[in-house]
Amino acid sequence: MHNPHFEIILKQSLHEKKSVGIYLNGHVLAGVVYQLTETTVFLRNREYAQIVIGLNQILAIVMH
């Protein structure tokens, strides 16, 4: 199960169109959330139109 605090930040990005940085096992992906499900977050950024991340893979999230 994912951290409930992650959900707060991801929903804020979704509703306010603010960028987040998501830390995954040595990598950081930055983007804006455009869809959020119970198990998956969908991001987009300047480089990629669609980024799909499993919530169980997220180690940390920062709001930009």
N, C-alpha and C positions, 0 to 999 in steps of 0.2 A: 504494500500500500504506500502511496506517495505522501509526502509531507503536506498537511493541510495549509501551511503557510505559503507553500508554492502556489496553491490554487488561488489565493488572494492576489498575489502578484500577477499571475497569468490572466486572471479576470480583469484586473486593472489595465493591463496592456491591451486586452481585447476591447474594452469599452472606451478607453481614453486614447487608443492608438499610440501608446508609448512603447519605445523600444526596450527589450530585455536582453540580457546576456544569460545564456544557459550553459552551465558547466557540465560536461559529459566526459568522464574518464580521460582527462588530459586534454580535452578540446573545449573551446568556447564557441558557441554559435550565437550571433546577435540577430535580432529581427523583431518584427511586430507580430503579435498573435492575431490570427484572423479566424481561428476556430479552435474550440476546446471541447474534448469529450472526457469521459470518465477515465480513459486509459491513454489518450493521445493528445498532444498539442501540435497545432499546425502553425508554422511561422512563414513569413516571407521577408526578404530583404532586397537590397539593390542587386545582389549577385544571383540569388535564387528566387524563383517565383513560388516554389513550394518546398518547405522543409517539414518533415514529419518526425516527431520524437515521441517515444514511449515515456510516459510519466515515471515509470519505474527505473529509468536510466538516468534521470536527472540527479546530480549531486548538489548543485546550488544554483540559485537564480539571483540576478541583480537587475534593478530597474535603472535605465539610463535616463 
